[in-house]
Amino acid sequence: MKSHLRWRMNCAPIMTVIIIAYGTPLVSAGNFWQSLNGPQGGSMYALARDPATNDLYAATGYQHGYNKNAGSLFKSTDNGDYWTYVSADLFTFADPTTTRVRTLAVNATGHVFAGMDGAGIWRSTNGGTNWSAFNTGLGDLNVRAIGVAPTGETYAATETAGVHQLNGETWSAFNTNLTNTNTRCLAFGAGYMLVGTATGGIFKRPTGGSWSAANTGLTNLGLNGLYVSPNGDRVLAFTNIGLFESTDDAASWHELVGPYTGNLIWSATEIGGGILLASNIGLHLSDASGTQWTTATTGFTGTVCRVLMEDGNGRVFAGSFEEGLFRSTDGAQSWQPVNDGIYGHTVTRLLVTSTGTILSGTWINGVYRSSVLGGGWSGPTLPLRRIFALAQSPWGDLFAGNYNIIQPGSIPDGHAWRSSDDGVNWTPLDNGIIASMVSGFVFPAPQQVTCSIAWGTASVRLSATNGDAWTPLSPAPGIEAYCLARNAQGDLFIGSEGSGVHRYNAAAHTWTNLGLATISQQFSIAINSQGHVFVGNDGHTKGVHKSTANGDGLSPLNNFPSSWGYAILCLPNDDLYVGTRDAGIQYSNDGGASWTTVNSGIPVSACQALTLGPDGYLYAGVAGFGVYRSAQQVVSTLPGDIDGDGDVDTTDISLFVSVLLGAEQMPISILRSDVNSDSRADGADVASMISAYLNS
């Protein structure tokens, strides 16, 4: 390095030139991170309307950490055209892994109630601006439904403690003769209320009376929801296998058979005398009799619909699983997405291609693309697939890996995929890979691809044909690979679940167990320019371990502030960034000896994806809020600085010559070898390269 101060410039015209100090975290006067506004949408769990103001509230649920859930709240004051995030208090005062909202309700005074998994009920008395726990007297903090009776009383249904009524500022049990207290849903008719349970069917309580079973004719006792029509002449019950109707105030039930029969029913509302039904296979609309059904999915791109709400003004809202929120103004004949401002996706893998396209791999719903910073997201491609790997080969093809479990039977359904058009279309690469979790890719040589898998018979597989066919390259059977890395010598490293970290010696063709076998799972492995190996773990021990001996002697970095190391990124100058579940994104410029939190601008602490873009900026995929980009560059894109270390030196000259000779094929190196910015890396760049070297 010729100096400790460098001009760092992005060649894209929308960026500005800035001066920064080398070796310090790039924290601007504002936030370290800036949102890229997507992908928008996500899984919708609850909707509610303030009857006095017509303000709308929506709740999302997402993956906060591996097998941990969270959620966010959003508000609209313009009938769903735009949404504002209103749940900052939940993350300030509650455990993020208990903030998934199952139910929402607004009473006549405008108080908003949010019922959560494990955090009970939170209340806002100022339109969602502030929230506080509201659990005095509540027998169970797992709340499945909150309902406001026509007469104004507020009730809550819990998973283990039955029904509670709000009396002033205190909840009181409301369970006389309620013989099943695993309650899931509430509804109100003229002079009575209903509660649905998980295994005991429906109970009815007349005003001033006690509960009694109301299951005559009900052939399935697992309830997901209840609906009473505005005029009270129809009551609907949503079960795990179908839809039931009562026309005598729940005294008896009969099944309504339709295309949804045998599937899980979530919600319903009446439209024009017919029934609009939400199920795990979409939306269905009936005639007035409830016997003739048609699909009602024009414009609705979701597969599963969880929640429906009619706002009393001719608008119907449908909340999907992963595709966000939709609105219809023509009686469910057509739908339009209304997700502007709603962020509910957890990004598990992230890639910025050599063209600048951002690929966001999500926890549930495949890959979203953006070629415009700050917007322009499209997708998903590979819908309803959990993405566990994204990579670009030196020759430009993109590779993705997914992991799904198909129920019933818990059948693994993971695949490797290849795209030759920047992630627009994907081809499955199943010749030689048993359906499993595909968790990583590296590229040893031109057209050679190595991938790591779990839930298969061989945890590492090699293709010499760009992924068209695969052969095993594995340690002992039964070792699952949850992450994959390759060092400069060609050695491979995999992290497993309960079987430790393993190294494949490329010269000797042997596997070695490097330890950490008592730790449940490794999520990430990264290797810096010195060959130091960093391993990220899943919460059972210190979050990051390090080896300075090619993986031998892995030891914990005791100053690391978390037990989760979800994503580790080593920059060309050996700076480290690590995404955690509970401590945000961590930065180290001394090999992991000390750490600084660089999470400002991101509203949550969980990050599962980090990558360096060809523009020199850092990109992060976070829980429930999509993709963020660092406000400043973390690696130089100085013209001629081909290796991105902030200087133009003999290493860059060597890489430049290798690109011109065709020996170096990494897209970033090729991109940076276009020193004169004429969209080609060729002989015309020679003079520019020499000038850059002499003036650096």
Sequence and secondary structure as in RCSB ss.txt:
>XXXX:A:sequence
MKSHLRWRMNCAPIMTVIIIAYGTPLVSAGNFWQSLNGPQGGSMYALARDPATNDLYAATGYQHGYNKNAGSLFK
STDNGDYWTYVSADLFTFADPTTTRVRTLAVNATGHVFAGMDGAGIWRSTNGGTNWSAFNTGLGDLNVRAIGVAP
TGETYAATETAGVHQLNGETWSAFNTNLTNTNTRCLAFGAGYMLVGTATGGIFKRPTGGSWSAANTGLTNLGLNG
LYVSPNGDRVLAFTNIGLFESTDDAASWHELVGPYTGNLIWSATEIGGGILLASNIGLHLSDASGTQWTTATTGF
TGTVCRVLMEDGNGRVFAGSFEEGLFRSTDGAQSWQPVNDGIYGHTVTRLLVTSTGTILSGTWINGVYRSSVLGG
GWSGPTLPLRRIFALAQSPWGDLFAGNYNIIQPGSIPDGHAWRSSDDGVNWTPLDNGIIASMVSGFVFPAPQQVT
CSIAWGTASVRLSATNGDAWTPLSPAPGIEAYCLARNAQGDLFIGSEGSGVHRYNAAAHTWTNLGLATISQQFSI
AINSQGHVFVGNDGHTKGVHKSTANGDGLSPLNNFPSSWGYAILCLPNDDLYVGTRDAGIQYSNDGGASWTTVNS
GIPVSACQALTLGPDGYLYAGVAGFGVYRSAQQVVSTLPGDIDGDGDVDTTDISLFVSVLLGAEQMPISILRSDV
NSDSRADGADVASMISAYLNS
>XXXX:A:secstr
   SEEEE  SSTTS  EEEETTS    SS SEEE   S EEEEEEEEE TTT  EEEEEEEEEETTEEEEEEEE
ESSTTSS EE  HHHHHHS GGG  EEEEEE TT  EEEEEBSS EEEESSTTS  EE  TT S SBEEEEEE T
TS EEEEESSS EEEEETTEEEE  TT     EEEEEEETTEEEEEESSS EEEEETTS  EE  TT     EEE
EEE TTSS EEEEESS EEEESSTTSS EEE STTTTS EEEEEEETTEEEEEETTEEEEE TTS  EEE  TT 
  S EEEEEE SSS EEEEESSB EEEESSTTS  EE  TT EE  EEEEEE TTS EEEEESSS EEEEEETTE
EEEEEESTT  EEEEEE TTS EEEEE  EETTTTEE   EEEESSTTSS EE  TT  SSEEEEEE SSTT EE
EEEESSS SEEEESSTTSS EE  SSTT   SEEEE TT  EEEE SSS EEEEETTTTEEEEEE TTSS EEEE
EE TT  EEEEEBSSS SEEEESBTTBT EE TT S SB  EEEE TT  EEEE SSS EEEESSTTSS EE  T
T SSS EEEEEE TTSEEEEEETTTEEEEEEEESS   TT TT SSS  HHHHHHHHHHHHT    HHHHHHT T
T SS  SGGGHHHHHHHHHH 
